[in-house]
């Protein structure tokens, strides 16, 4: 089953994707109060004329509650860790974690502005995992069971801002720089350790081609580690890291400019398309 967020009845709702239609289920906060229950209900739905909406007739929004924590993993593929600023360092014993605010999130086909003073934006295609139950001090088996589903994600990065200090927060929270695709339930995806191909294209040119089996830290290991310190809740998101092929590490450097289009295609999860626009688009934020 696939789910998206939409604007419906004046607020953010979860909707089941019964392609090419959408069936509204519940407000986002109500959906995340019992995601498994809503999945069971959605499995019985059909896109009948009385309840369904044409996908193109609604505004899609991130299927993430405003209270969610979005925790991102950096340097989680060996080849990516070896291609950039940290290539001469040993692999970290623990995952490198940083946060995004939900205000930085977006969805597919929404133009993303290049922040003022940046030479462009960098692409980072990756898988996002969604927490579906409360997780506290979990072992890896419990952590694995806590995942409700996955989506495509593009961790678009403002490299100048990211590298101003040793902390990455500023460069990872540009307006609209966290587009997410539809959420696909875990039962349709399986275990990322079995391998999903992750491809990123810029203007049709492939720039990343990796596989989730090459992650340094698995999703269960990451969730288990986080849960020892902070309790995770339904609707929290773990962005699992990107494979090699980012723009800033290339010679010459290649960054996204207004007019470019970046696509993240992940097996079983679909393709996320993001156009890049002018800084003036920030007035929407």
ChimeraX commands (.cxc) that place a marker at each C-alpha (Angstrom):
marker #1 position 0.00,0.00,0.00 radius 0.5
marker #1 position 1.17,3.54,-0.76 radius 0.5
marker #1 position 0.24,6.72,1.10 radius 0.5
marker #1 position 0.66,10.43,0.44 radius 0.5
marker #1 position -0.11,13.61,2.32 radius 0.5
marker #1 position -2.64,16.02,0.85 radius 0.5
marker #1 position -4.36,19.26,1.72 radius 0.5
marker #1 position -7.99,18.28,2.40 radius 0.5
marker #1 position -10.78,20.07,4.24 radius 0.5
marker #1 position -8.38,22.85,5.17 radius 0.5
marker #1 position -5.71,20.67,6.82 radius 0.5
marker #1 position -3.11,18.02,6.11 radius 0.5
marker #1 position -4.54,14.54,5.58 radius 0.5
marker #1 position -3.17,11.10,4.84 radius 0.5
marker #1 position -4.53,9.50,1.70 radius 0.5
marker #1 position -4.19,6.03,0.22 radius 0.5
marker #1 position -2.84,5.97,-3.32 radius 0.5
marker #1 position -5.12,3.78,-5.40 radius 0.5
marker #1 position -3.45,4.81,-8.63 radius 0.5
marker #1 position -4.31,7.10,-10.30 radius 0.5
marker #1 position -6.71,8.13,-7.55 radius 0.5
marker #1 position -6.38,9.13,-3.91 radius 0.5
marker #1 position -8.72,8.11,-1.11 radius 0.5
marker #1 position -8.55,10.44,1.92 radius 0.5
marker #1 position -8.16,8.53,5.19 radius 0.5
marker #1 position -7.66,10.87,8.16 radius 0.5
marker #1 position -5.85,14.00,9.29 radius 0.5
marker #1 position -2.08,13.36,9.44 radius 0.5
marker #1 position -1.91,13.40,13.23 radius 0.5
marker #1 position -4.80,10.91,13.46 radius 0.5
marker #1 position -3.18,8.66,10.85 radius 0.5
marker #1 position 0.09,8.49,12.80 radius 0.5
marker #1 position -1.76,7.70,16.02 radius 0.5
marker #1 position -2.49,4.26,14.49 radius 0.5
marker #1 position -0.67,3.81,11.15 radius 0.5
marker #1 position -1.02,0.02,11.17 radius 0.5
marker #1 position -4.77,0.32,11.72 radius 0.5
marker #1 position -5.13,2.77,8.85 radius 0.5
marker #1 position -3.07,0.48,6.65 radius 0.5
marker #1 position -5.50,-2.36,7.37 radius 0.5
marker #1 position -8.45,-0.13,6.53 radius 0.5
marker #1 position -6.77,1.16,3.36 radius 0.5
marker #1 position -6.19,-2.38,2.14 radius 0.5
marker #1 position -9.95,-2.79,1.71 radius 0.5
marker #1 position -10.46,0.45,-0.22 radius 0.5
marker #1 position -11.33,0.89,-3.85 radius 0.5
marker #1 position -11.22,4.16,-5.73 radius 0.5
marker #1 position -14.97,4.58,-6.13 radius 0.5
marker #1 position -16.53,7.79,-7.33 radius 0.5
marker #1 position -17.91,8.68,-3.91 radius 0.5
marker #1 position -14.65,8.79,-1.99 radius 0.5
marker #1 position -11.76,9.15,-4.41 radius 0.5
marker #1 position -9.98,12.24,-5.69 radius 0.5
marker #1 position -7.98,12.70,-8.85 radius 0.5
marker #1 position -4.35,12.93,-7.82 radius 0.5
marker #1 position -3.76,15.94,-10.03 radius 0.5
marker #1 position -6.64,17.85,-8.42 radius 0.5
marker #1 position -5.13,18.11,-4.92 radius 0.5
marker #1 position -2.08,19.69,-3.34 radius 0.5
marker #1 position 0.29,17.08,-1.97 radius 0.5
marker #1 position 2.21,17.73,1.25 radius 0.5
marker #1 position 4.72,15.70,3.29 radius 0.5
marker #1 position 3.08,12.83,5.16 radius 0.5
marker #1 position 4.90,13.86,8.32 radius 0.5
marker #1 position 3.36,15.38,11.47 radius 0.5
marker #1 position 4.65,18.78,12.51 radius 0.5
marker #1 position 5.93,17.24,15.75 radius 0.5
marker #1 position 8.11,14.67,13.96 radius 0.5
marker #1 position 11.86,14.42,14.30 radius 0.5
marker #1 position 13.67,14.01,10.97 radius 0.5
marker #1 position 17.03,12.41,11.69 radius 0.5
marker #1 position 19.48,12.09,8.81 radius 0.5
marker #1 position 22.51,9.83,8.52 radius 0.5
marker #1 position 25.66,11.16,6.87 radius 0.5
marker #1 position 28.47,9.13,5.30 radius 0.5
marker #1 position 26.54,5.86,5.41 radius 0.5
marker #1 position 27.98,4.34,2.21 radius 0.5
marker #1 position 31.70,3.54,2.09 radius 0.5
marker #1 position 32.23,4.89,-1.41 radius 0.5
marker #1 position 30.48,8.16,-0.51 radius 0.5
marker #1 position 32.54,8.55,2.66 radius 0.5
marker #1 position 35.66,8.13,0.52 radius 0.5
marker #1 position 34.79,10.70,-2.16 radius 0.5
marker #1 position 34.52,13.97,-0.29 radius 0.5
marker #1 position 35.84,16.04,2.59 radius 0.5
marker #1 position 36.23,13.02,4.90 radius 0.5
marker #1 position 38.05,10.72,2.47 radius 0.5
marker #1 position 41.28,10.66,4.49 radius 0.5
marker #1 position 39.56,9.76,7.75 radius 0.5
marker #1 position 38.72,6.36,9.17 radius 0.5
marker #1 position 35.11,5.27,8.96 radius 0.5
marker #1 position 33.24,6.37,12.09 radius 0.5
marker #1 position 32.36,3.69,14.66 radius 0.5
marker #1 position 28.86,5.15,14.94 radius 0.5
marker #1 position 26.61,6.79,12.37 radius 0.5
marker #1 position 26.97,10.52,11.82 radius 0.5
marker #1 position 23.55,11.99,12.68 radius 0.5
marker #1 position 22.08,15.41,12.05 radius 0.5
marker #1 position 18.60,16.84,12.16 radius 0.5
marker #1 position 16.18,18.44,9.75 radius 0.5
marker #1 position 13.18,20.46,10.79 radius 0.5
marker #1 position 9.89,19.46,9.25 radius 0.5
marker #1 position 9.62,22.98,7.78 radius 0.5
marker #1 position 12.39,22.06,5.32 radius 0.5
marker #1 position 10.40,19.13,3.87 radius 0.5
marker #1 position 8.56,19.12,0.58 radius 0.5
marker #1 position 7.17,16.70,-2.01 radius 0.5
marker #1 position 7.80,15.82,-5.62 radius 0.5
marker #1 position 7.45,18.34,-8.47 radius 0.5
marker #1 position 7.74,21.34,-6.13 radius 0.5
marker #1 position 10.47,23.80,-7.25 radius 0.5
marker #1 position 13.33,24.19,-4.78 radius 0.5
marker #1 position 15.18,27.54,-4.60 radius 0.5
marker #1 position 18.95,27.86,-4.59 radius 0.5
marker #1 position 19.68,29.75,-1.35 radius 0.5
marker #1 position 21.21,33.20,-1.56 radius 0.5
marker #1 position 25.02,33.08,-1.76 radius 0.5
marker #1 position 25.21,29.43,-2.79 radius 0.5
marker #1 position 26.87,28.29,-6.02 radius 0.5
marker #1 position 24.04,25.79,-6.38 radius 0.5
marker #1 position 22.45,22.87,-4.53 radius 0.5
marker #1 position 23.91,19.37,-4.25 radius 0.5
marker #1 position 21.83,16.22,-4.73 radius 0.5
marker #1 position 21.73,13.29,-2.31 radius 0.5
marker #1 position 19.28,10.58,-3.34 radius 0.5
marker #1 position 18.38,8.21,-0.52 radius 0.5
marker #1 position 15.78,6.11,1.23 radius 0.5
marker #1 position 13.72,7.57,4.07 radius 0.5
marker #1 position 12.35,5.19,6.74 radius 0.5
marker #1 position 9.20,6.07,8.71 radius 0.5
marker #1 position 8.73,5.00,12.32 radius 0.5
marker #1 position 5.36,3.32,12.93 radius 0.5
marker #1 position 5.42,2.61,16.67 radius 0.5
marker #1 position 7.01,3.98,19.84 radius 0.5
marker #1 position 10.66,2.91,20.10 radius 0.5
marker #1 position 12.61,3.16,23.37 radius 0.5
marker #1 position 15.89,1.39,24.18 radius 0.5
marker #1 position 15.21,-1.13,21.43 radius 0.5
marker #1 position 17.46,-3.89,20.19 radius 0.5
marker #1 position 17.89,-4.30,16.44 radius 0.5
marker #1 position 15.09,-6.84,16.09 radius 0.5
marker #1 position 12.62,-4.52,17.81 radius 0.5
marker #1 position 13.96,-1.59,15.79 radius 0.5
marker #1 position 13.38,-3.45,12.52 radius 0.5
marker #1 position 9.76,-4.10,13.49 radius 0.5
marker #1 position 9.21,-0.42,14.27 radius 0.5
marker #1 position 9.55,0.65,10.61 radius 0.5
marker #1 position 6.17,1.36,9.01 radius 0.5
marker #1 position 7.43,2.08,5.51 radius 0.5
marker #1 position 9.85,3.85,3.22 radius 0.5
marker #1 position 9.95,6.57,0.60 radius 0.5
marker #1 position 12.31,8.23,-1.80 radius 0.5
marker #1 position 14.08,11.28,-0.39 radius 0.5
marker #1 position 16.46,13.91,-1.75 radius 0.5
marker #1 position 18.64,15.50,0.92 radius 0.5
marker #1 position 19.34,18.61,-1.14 radius 0.5
marker #1 position 22.27,20.39,0.44 radius 0.5
marker #1 position 23.59,23.96,0.49 radius 0.5
marker #1 position 27.31,23.10,0.65 radius 0.5
marker #1 position 28.63,26.59,1.45 radius 0.5
marker #1 position 26.35,26.87,4.46 radius 0.5
marker #1 position 27.07,23.27,5.47 radius 0.5
marker #1 position 30.82,23.87,5.57 radius 0.5
marker #1 position 30.79,27.17,7.47 radius 0.5
marker #1 position 31.19,25.20,10.71 radius 0.5
marker #1 position 31.70,21.60,11.81 radius 0.5
marker #1 position 27.93,21.37,12.38 radius 0.5
marker #1 position 25.87,20.63,9.24 radius 0.5
marker #1 position 22.50,21.97,10.40 radius 0.5
marker #1 position 22.34,25.18,8.34 radius 0.5
marker #1 position 23.26,23.59,5.04 radius 0.5
marker #1 position 20.77,20.78,5.55 radius 0.5
marker #1 position 17.69,22.90,6.25 radius 0.5
marker #1 position 17.26,25.15,3.24 radius 0.5
marker #1 position 13.69,26.01,2.30 radius 0.5
marker #1 position 11.92,23.09,0.56 radius 0.5
marker #1 position 15.19,21.14,0.26 radius 0.5
marker #1 position 13.83,17.86,1.68 radius 0.5
marker #1 position 11.42,16.46,-0.93 radius 0.5
marker #1 position 9.81,13.11,-0.10 radius 0.5
marker #1 position 7.99,10.68,-2.35 radius 0.5
marker #1 position 4.93,8.55,-1.49 radius 0.5
marker #1 position 5.28,6.30,1.54 radius 0.5
marker #1 position 5.36,2.60,0.61 radius 0.5
marker #1 position 4.49,0.18,3.40 radius 0.5
marker #1 position 7.27,-2.08,4.68 radius 0.5
marker #1 position 5.53,-5.28,3.61 radius 0.5
marker #1 position 5.85,-4.14,-0.02 radius 0.5
marker #1 position 9.52,-3.20,0.30 radius 0.5
marker #1 position 11.18,-5.84,2.45 radius 0.5
marker #1 position 14.53,-5.50,4.19 radius 0.5
marker #1 position 16.86,-2.82,2.82 radius 0.5
marker #1 position 19.77,-5.17,3.59 radius 0.5
marker #1 position 18.51,-7.34,0.73 radius 0.5
marker #1 position 19.27,-4.42,-1.57 radius 0.5
marker #1 position 17.36,-1.64,-3.33 radius 0.5
marker #1 position 19.00,0.17,-6.23 radius 0.5
marker #1 position 19.29,3.94,-5.67 radius 0.5
marker #1 position 19.76,6.07,-8.78 radius 0.5
marker #1 position 19.90,9.85,-9.16 radius 0.5
marker #1 position 19.75,11.70,-12.48 radius 0.5
marker #1 position 20.32,15.39,-13.27 radius 0.5
marker #1 position 18.71,16.53,-16.52 radius 0.5
marker #1 position 18.54,12.88,-17.54 radius 0.5
marker #1 position 22.22,12.15,-16.80 radius 0.5
marker #1 position 22.84,9.47,-14.18 radius 0.5
marker #1 position 25.00,10.83,-11.34 radius 0.5
marker #1 position 24.40,8.25,-8.59 radius 0.5
marker #1 position 23.93,4.49,-8.82 radius 0.5
marker #1 position 24.19,2.69,-5.48 radius 0.5
marker #1 position 22.51,-0.07,-3.52 radius 0.5
marker #1 position 21.16,-0.10,0.02 radius 0.5
marker #1 position 23.01,-3.35,0.76 radius 0.5
marker #1 position 26.18,-1.21,0.79 radius 0.5
marker #1 position 25.09,0.85,3.80 radius 0.5
marker #1 position 27.68,0.93,6.59 radius 0.5
marker #1 position 24.96,1.05,9.28 radius 0.5
marker #1 position 21.67,-0.75,8.72 radius 0.5
marker #1 position 18.32,0.87,9.45 radius 0.5
marker #1 position 17.70,-1.38,12.50 radius 0.5
marker #1 position 21.17,-0.53,13.87 radius 0.5
marker #1 position 20.55,3.20,13.40 radius 0.5
marker #1 position 17.11,3.13,15.03 radius 0.5
marker #1 position 18.38,0.99,17.90 radius 0.5
marker #1 position 21.24,3.41,18.58 radius 0.5
marker #1 position 19.00,6.48,18.49 radius 0.5
marker #1 position 16.42,4.83,20.75 radius 0.5
marker #1 position 18.96,4.35,23.54 radius 0.5
marker #1 position 19.00,8.14,24.01 radius 0.5
marker #1 position 15.76,9.51,22.60 radius 0.5
marker #1 position 12.39,7.84,22.25 radius 0.5
marker #1 position 11.13,7.68,18.67 radius 0.5
marker #1 position 7.45,8.07,17.86 radius 0.5
marker #1 position 5.17,7.23,14.94 radius 0.5
marker #1 position 5.78,9.68,12.10 radius 0.5
marker #1 position 9.45,10.27,12.90 radius 0.5
marker #1 position 11.66,9.89,9.84 radius 0.5
marker #1 position 15.15,8.42,9.43 radius 0.5
marker #1 position 16.93,9.49,6.24 radius 0.5
marker #1 position 19.39,6.67,5.66 radius 0.5
marker #1 position 22.24,8.31,3.75 radius 0.5
marker #1 position 23.32,8.64,0.13 radius 0.5
marker #1 position 25.65,6.63,-2.12 radius 0.5
marker #1 position 28.63,8.08,-3.98 radius 0.5
marker #1 position 28.30,10.53,-6.84 radius 0.5
marker #1 position 27.46,13.84,-5.17 radius 0.5
marker #1 position 28.24,17.03,-7.02 radius 0.5
marker #1 position 30.66,18.85,-4.77 radius 0.5
marker #1 position 33.17,15.99,-4.85 radius 0.5
marker #1 position 33.45,16.04,-8.65 radius 0.5
marker #1 position 36.17,17.71,-10.69 radius 0.5
marker #1 position 35.00,20.18,-11.76 radius 0.5
marker #1 position 32.34,20.61,-9.09 radius 0.5
marker #1 position 28.80,20.17,-10.41 radius 0.5
marker #1 position 25.89,21.72,-8.52 radius 0.5
marker #1 position 22.23,22.15,-9.36 radius 0.5
marker #1 position 21.24,25.45,-10.97 radius 0.5
marker #1 position 17.86,27.10,-11.65 radius 0.5
marker #1 position 16.26,25.27,-14.55 radius 0.5
marker #1 position 17.79,21.89,-13.67 radius 0.5
marker #1 position 15.70,18.85,-12.81 radius 0.5
marker #1 position 16.88,16.12,-10.45 radius 0.5
marker #1 position 15.28,12.67,-10.23 radius 0.5
marker #1 position 15.75,10.07,-7.49 radius 0.5
marker #1 position 14.66,6.60,-8.57 radius 0.5
marker #1 position 14.63,3.79,-6.02 radius 0.5
marker #1 position 13.50,0.25,-6.70 radius 0.5
marker #1 position 10.04,-0.50,-5.22 radius 0.5
marker #1 position 9.66,3.15,-4.14 radius 0.5
marker #1 position 9.33,5.00,-7.43 radius 0.5
marker #1 position 10.82,8.17,-8.86 radius 0.5
marker #1 position 10.93,11.54,-7.10 radius 0.5
marker #1 position 11.24,14.53,-9.45 radius 0.5
marker #1 position 12.39,17.95,-8.23 radius 0.5
marker #1 position 12.88,21.08,-10.35 radius 0.5
marker #1 position 15.36,23.71,-9.19 radius 0.5
marker #1 position 14.39,27.38,-9.23 radius 0.5
marker #1 position 15.48,30.89,-8.33 radius 0.5
marker #1 position 16.08,32.19,-4.81 radius 0.5
marker #1 position 12.90,34.28,-5.16 radius 0.5
marker #1 position 10.91,31.06,-4.61 radius 0.5
marker #1 position 11.80,31.35,-0.93 radius 0.5
marker #1 position 8.95,33.81,-0.55 radius 0.5
marker #1 position 6.66,30.74,-0.33 radius 0.5
marker #1 position 8.35,29.61,2.89 radius 0.5
marker link #1:1,2 radius 0.2
marker link #1:2,3 radius 0.2
marker link #1:3,4 radius 0.2
marker link #1:4,5 radius 0.2
marker link #1:5,6 radius 0.2
marker link #1:6,7 radius 0.2
marker link #1:7,8 radius 0.2
marker link #1:8,9 radius 0.2
marker link #1:9,10 radius 0.2
marker link #1:10,11 radius 0.2
marker link #1:11,12 radius 0.2
marker link #1:12,13 radius 0.2
marker link #1:13,14 radius 0.2
marker link #1:14,15 radius 0.2
marker link #1:15,16 radius 0.2
marker link #1:16,17 radius 0.2
marker link #1:17,18 radius 0.2
marker link #1:18,19 radius 0.2
marker link #1:19,20 radius 0.2
marker link #1:20,21 radius 0.2
marker link #1:21,22 radius 0.2
marker link #1:22,23 radius 0.2
marker link #1:23,24 radius 0.2
marker link #1:24,25 radius 0.2
marker link #1:25,26 radius 0.2
marker link #1:26,27 radius 0.2
marker link #1:27,28 radius 0.2
marker link #1:28,29 radius 0.2
marker link #1:29,30 radius 0.2
marker link #1:30,31 radius 0.2
marker link #1:31,32 radius 0.2
marker link #1:32,33 radius 0.2
marker link #1:33,34 radius 0.2
marker link #1:34,35 radius 0.2
marker link #1:35,36 radius 0.2
marker link #1:36,37 radius 0.2
marker link #1:37,38 radius 0.2
marker link #1:38,39 radius 0.2
marker link #1:39,40 radius 0.2
marker link #1:40,41 radius 0.2
marker link #1:41,42 radius 0.2
marker link #1:42,43 radius 0.2
marker link #1:43,44 radius 0.2
marker link #1:44,45 radius 0.2
marker link #1:45,46 radius 0.2
marker link #1:46,47 radius 0.2
marker link #1:47,48 radius 0.2
marker link #1:48,49 radius 0.2
marker link #1:49,50 radius 0.2
marker link #1:50,51 radius 0.2
marker link #1:51,52 radius 0.2
marker link #1:52,53 radius 0.2
marker link #1:53,54 radius 0.2
marker link #1:54,55 radius 0.2
marker link #1:55,56 radius 0.2
marker link #1:56,57 radius 0.2
marker link #1:57,58 radius 0.2
marker link #1:58,59 radius 0.2
marker link #1:59,60 radius 0.2
marker link #1:60,61 radius 0.2
marker link #1:61,62 radius 0.2
marker link #1:62,63 radius 0.2
marker link #1:63,64 radius 0.2
marker link #1:64,65 radius 0.2
marker link #1:65,66 radius 0.2
marker link #1:66,67 radius 0.2
marker link #1:67,68 radius 0.2
marker link #1:68,69 radius 0.2
marker link #1:69,70 radius 0.2
marker link #1:70,71 radius 0.2
marker link #1:71,72 radius 0.2
marker link #1:72,73 radius 0.2
marker link #1:73,74 radius 0.2
marker link #1:74,75 radius 0.2
marker link #1:75,76 radius 0.2
marker link #1:76,77 radius 0.2
marker link #1:77,78 radius 0.2
marker link #1:78,79 radius 0.2
marker link #1:79,80 radius 0.2
marker link #1:80,81 radius 0.2
marker link #1:81,82 radius 0.2
marker link #1:82,83 radius 0.2
marker link #1:83,84 radius 0.2
marker link #1:84,85 radius 0.2
marker link #1:85,86 radius 0.2
marker link #1:86,87 radius 0.2
marker link #1:87,88 radius 0.2
marker link #1:88,89 radius 0.2
marker link #1:89,90 radius 0.2
marker link #1:90,91 radius 0.2
marker link #1:91,92 radius 0.2
marker link #1:92,93 radius 0.2
marker link #1:93,94 radius 0.2
marker link #1:94,95 radius 0.2
marker link #1:95,96 radius 0.2
marker link #1:96,97 radius 0.2
marker link #1:97,98 radius 0.2
marker link #1:98,99 radius 0.2
marker link #1:99,100 radius 0.2
marker link #1:100,101 radius 0.2
marker link #1:101,102 radius 0.2
marker link #1:102,103 radius 0.2
marker link #1:103,104 radius 0.2
marker link #1:104,105 radius 0.2
marker link #1:105,106 radius 0.2
marker link #1:106,107 radius 0.2
marker link #1:107,108 radius 0.2
marker link #1:108,109 radius 0.2
marker link #1:109,110 radius 0.2
marker link #1:110,111 radius 0.2
marker link #1:111,112 radius 0.2
marker link #1:112,113 radius 0.2
marker link #1:113,114 radius 0.2
marker link #1:114,115 radius 0.2
marker link #1:115,116 radius 0.2
marker link #1:116,117 radius 0.2
marker link #1:117,118 radius 0.2
marker link #1:118,119 radius 0.2
marker link #1:119,120 radius 0.2
marker link #1:120,121 radius 0.2
marker link #1:121,122 radius 0.2
marker link #1:122,123 radius 0.2
marker link #1:123,124 radius 0.2
marker link #1:124,125 radius 0.2
marker link #1:125,126 radius 0.2
marker link #1:126,127 radius 0.2
marker link #1:127,128 radius 0.2
marker link #1:128,129 radius 0.2
marker link #1:129,130 radius 0.2
marker link #1:130,131 radius 0.2
marker link #1:131,132 radius 0.2
marker link #1:132,133 radius 0.2
marker link #1:133,134 radius 0.2
marker link #1:134,135 radius 0.2
marker link #1:135,136 radius 0.2
marker link #1:136,137 radius 0.2
marker link #1:137,138 radius 0.2
marker link #1:138,139 radius 0.2
marker link #1:139,140 radius 0.2
marker link #1:140,141 radius 0.2
marker link #1:141,142 radius 0.2
marker link #1:142,143 radius 0.2
marker link #1:143,144 radius 0.2
marker link #1:144,145 radius 0.2
marker link #1:145,146 radius 0.2
marker link #1:146,147 radius 0.2
marker link #1:147,148 radius 0.2
marker link #1:148,149 radius 0.2
marker link #1:149,150 radius 0.2
marker link #1:150,151 radius 0.2
marker link #1:151,152 radius 0.2
marker link #1:152,153 radius 0.2
marker link #1:153,154 radius 0.2
marker link #1:154,155 radius 0.2
marker link #1:155,156 radius 0.2
marker link #1:156,157 radius 0.2
marker link #1:157,158 radius 0.2
marker link #1:158,159 radius 0.2
marker link #1:159,160 radius 0.2
marker link #1:160,161 radius 0.2
marker link #1:161,162 radius 0.2
marker link #1:162,163 radius 0.2
marker link #1:163,164 radius 0.2
marker link #1:164,165 radius 0.2
marker link #1:165,166 radius 0.2
marker link #1:166,167 radius 0.2
marker link #1:167,168 radius 0.2
marker link #1:168,169 radius 0.2
marker link #1:169,170 radius 0.2
marker link #1:170,171 radius 0.2
marker link #1:171,172 radius 0.2
marker link #1:172,173 radius 0.2
marker link #1:173,174 radius 0.2
marker link #1:174,175 radius 0.2
marker link #1:175,176 radius 0.2
marker link #1:176,177 radius 0.2
marker link #1:177,178 radius 0.2
marker link #1:178,179 radius 0.2
marker link #1:179,180 radius 0.2
marker link #1:180,181 radius 0.2
marker link #1:181,182 radius 0.2
marker link #1:182,183 radius 0.2
marker link #1:183,184 radius 0.2
marker link #1:184,185 radius 0.2
marker link #1:185,186 radius 0.2
marker link #1:186,187 radius 0.2
marker link #1:187,188 radius 0.2
marker link #1:188,189 radius 0.2
marker link #1:189,190 radius 0.2
marker link #1:190,191 radius 0.2
marker link #1:191,192 radius 0.2
marker link #1:192,193 radius 0.2
marker link #1:193,194 radius 0.2
marker link #1:194,195 radius 0.2
marker link #1:195,196 radius 0.2
marker link #1:196,197 radius 0.2
marker link #1:197,198 radius 0.2
marker link #1:198,199 radius 0.2
marker link #1:199,200 radius 0.2
marker link #1:200,201 radius 0.2
marker link #1:201,202 radius 0.2
marker link #1:202,203 radius 0.2
marker link #1:203,204 radius 0.2
marker link #1:204,205 radius 0.2
marker link #1:205,206 radius 0.2
marker link #1:206,207 radius 0.2
marker link #1:207,208 radius 0.2
marker link #1:208,209 radius 0.2
marker link #1:209,210 radius 0.2
marker link #1:210,211 radius 0.2
marker link #1:211,212 radius 0.2
marker link #1:212,213 radius 0.2
marker link #1:213,214 radius 0.2
marker link #1:214,215 radius 0.2
marker link #1:215,216 radius 0.2
marker link #1:216,217 radius 0.2
marker link #1:217,218 radius 0.2
marker link #1:218,219 radius 0.2
marker link #1:219,220 radius 0.2
marker link #1:220,221 radius 0.2
marker link #1:221,222 radius 0.2
marker link #1:222,223 radius 0.2
marker link #1:223,224 radius 0.2
marker link #1:224,225 radius 0.2
marker link #1:225,226 radius 0.2
marker link #1:226,227 radius 0.2
marker link #1:227,228 radius 0.2
marker link #1:228,229 radius 0.2
marker link #1:229,230 radius 0.2
marker link #1:230,231 radius 0.2
marker link #1:231,232 radius 0.2
marker link #1:232,233 radius 0.2
marker link #1:233,234 radius 0.2
marker link #1:234,235 radius 0.2
marker link #1:235,236 radius 0.2
marker link #1:236,237 radius 0.2
marker link #1:237,238 radius 0.2
marker link #1:238,239 radius 0.2
marker link #1:239,240 radius 0.2
marker link #1:240,241 radius 0.2
marker link #1:241,242 radius 0.2
marker link #1:242,243 radius 0.2
marker link #1:243,244 radius 0.2
marker link #1:244,245 radius 0.2
marker link #1:245,246 radius 0.2
marker link #1:246,247 radius 0.2
marker link #1:247,248 radius 0.2
marker link #1:248,249 radius 0.2
marker link #1:249,250 radius 0.2
marker link #1:250,251 radius 0.2
marker link #1:251,252 radius 0.2
marker link #1:252,253 radius 0.2
marker link #1:253,254 radius 0.2
marker link #1:254,255 radius 0.2
marker link #1:255,256 radius 0.2
marker link #1:256,257 radius 0.2
marker link #1:257,258 radius 0.2
marker link #1:258,259 radius 0.2
marker link #1:259,260 radius 0.2
marker link #1:260,261 radius 0.2
marker link #1:261,262 radius 0.2
marker link #1:262,263 radius 0.2
marker link #1:263,264 radius 0.2
marker link #1:264,265 radius 0.2
marker link #1:265,266 radius 0.2
marker link #1:266,267 radius 0.2
marker link #1:267,268 radius 0.2
marker link #1:268,269 radius 0.2
marker link #1:269,270 radius 0.2
marker link #1:270,271 radius 0.2
marker link #1:271,272 radius 0.2
marker link #1:272,273 radius 0.2
marker link #1:273,274 radius 0.2
marker link #1:274,275 radius 0.2
marker link #1:275,276 radius 0.2
marker link #1:276,277 radius 0.2
marker link #1:277,278 radius 0.2
marker link #1:278,279 radius 0.2
marker link #1:279,280 radius 0.2
marker link #1:280,281 radius 0.2
marker link #1:281,282 radius 0.2
marker link #1:282,283 radius 0.2
marker link #1:283,284 radius 0.2
marker link #1:284,285 radius 0.2
view
